[in-house]
Amino acid sequence: MVYVIATLELAPGKRSAFLAEFAKVVPLVHAEQGCIEYVPAIDADTDIPSQHRMGPDRVTIVERWASVDALRAHDTAAHMQAYRGRVKDYVRGKEIRILKVA
């Protein structure tokens, strides 16, 4: 099993538009072989002092895949290529971490 933590830096004020496009692709990704989890996350509204906030122009995608091969297939899926084209003007940068349990 592999985990992916993808943090996206978005153009100012475009988070809602990005999340609307992301919501369209989620059912297709969930139907992929090996997808266990695929969700967007934003700052939780808490009063916990140690919380490091990402801010209004970032989204973190939390993913869990059965294998690296499943992740590779996801990366090249036609619906992901189309999705990336639709959000390219919203995304200013990304940091992707692929992790395994220690």
C-alpha positions in Angstrom: 0.0 0.0 0.0 1.2 3.5 -0.8 0.0 6.9 0.4 0.1 10.1 -1.5 0.0 13.5 0.0 -0.3 16.1 -2.8 -0.3 19.8 -1.7 -1.4 22.1 -4.4 -0.8 25.9 -4.5 -3.7 27.5 -6.3 -4.1 30.9 -8.0 -5.6 33.4 -5.5 -9.3 33.0 -5.1 -9.6 29.9 -7.3 -10.0 27.2 -4.6 -13.8 26.9 -5.0 -13.5 26.5 -8.8 -10.7 24.0 -8.4 -12.7 21.9 -5.9 -15.7 21.9 -8.2 -13.6 20.4 -11.0 -12.0 18.0 -8.5 -15.4 16.8 -7.4 -16.2 15.8 -11.0 -13.2 13.4 -11.2 -13.6 11.8 -7.7 -16.1 9.1 -8.7 -13.9 8.1 -11.7 -10.9 7.8 -9.5 -12.8 5.9 -6.8 -13.7 3.4 -9.6 -10.1 2.8 -10.5 -8.5 -0.5 -9.7 -6.5 -0.2 -6.5 -8.0 3.2 -5.3 -8.6 3.0 -1.5 -9.0 6.7 -0.7 -8.9 9.9 -2.7 -10.1 13.1 -1.0 -9.4 16.8 -1.0 -8.6 18.5 2.4 -8.4 22.1 3.5 -7.7 23.7 6.8 -9.9 22.6 9.6 -11.3 25.4 11.8 -9.8 24.6 15.2 -8.4 26.5 18.1 -5.4 24.1 18.4 -2.3 26.3 18.8 0.1 23.9 17.1 -2.0 23.8 13.9 0.0 24.9 10.8 -2.6 26.4 8.5 -2.2 26.1 4.7 -4.3 29.2 3.9 -7.1 29.8 1.5 -5.2 29.1 -1.7 -4.0 25.5 -1.0 -5.6 22.1 -1.1 -4.1 18.8 0.0 -5.2 15.7 -1.8 -5.0 12.6 0.5 -4.7 9.3 -1.4 -4.3 5.7 -0.6 -3.5 3.1 -3.3 -3.2 -0.7 -3.1 0.1 -0.6 -5.0 2.6 1.6 -6.9 1.3 0.0 -10.1 -2.2 1.2 -9.3 -0.9 4.7 -8.7 1.0 4.6 -12.0 -2.2 3.6 -13.8 -4.1 6.4 -12.1 -1.5 9.0 -13.2 -1.9 8.1 -16.8 -5.7 7.5 -16.9 -7.6 9.4 -19.6 -9.9 11.1 -17.0 -6.9 12.4 -15.1 -5.3 13.8 -18.2 -8.6 15.6 -19.0 -9.0 16.8 -15.4 -5.4 18.2 -15.4 -6.3 20.2 -18.5 -9.4 21.7 -16.9 -7.5 22.8 -13.7 -4.2 23.9 -15.2 -5.0 27.6 -14.9 -5.9 27.1 -11.2 -2.7 25.3 -10.1 0.4 27.4 -9.5 2.5 24.7 -7.9 2.4 21.3 -6.4 4.4 19.1 -4.0 3.7 15.4 -4.1 4.9 12.9 -1.5 4.6 9.2 -2.1 4.9 7.3 1.2 4.8 3.8 2.7 4.2 2.6 6.2 7.5 2.5 8.1 
